[in-house]
Amino acid sequence: MNNSKLYVFQFHRTKKSQIANPESQIPNPKSQIPNHFHNFFIEKETEMMILNNI
């Protein structure tokens, strides 16, 4: 269970960074958000994805 959660989490992060990547040249106000907050929200999103997939 732990491994699959980590895999989904990694995949989700990769997907997000690919989406965000083309805009990385543009200054992004969201990047001012501290990283741990950002990670927290991604983790919550991922937990919801996992719960929905069960």
URBEL-V946207 format. One record per backbone hydrogen bond with DSSP energy under -1.0 kcal/mol. CO is the residue of the C=O (numbers start at 1). NH is the residue of the N-H. If there is no record, write none. Layout:
CO,NH + CO,NH
This chain:
1,5 + 2,6 + 3,7 + 4,8 + 5,9 + 6,10 + 7,11 + 8,12 + 9,13 + 10,14 + 11,15 + 12,16 + 13,17 + 14,18 + 15,19 + 16,20 + 17,21 + 20,23 + 21,24 + 23,26 + 28,31 + 29,32 + 30,33 + 34,38 + 35,39 + 36,40 + 37,41 + 38,42 + 39,43 + 40,44 + 41,45 + 42,46 + 43,47 + 44,48 + 45,49 + 46,50 + 47,51 + 48,52 + 49,53
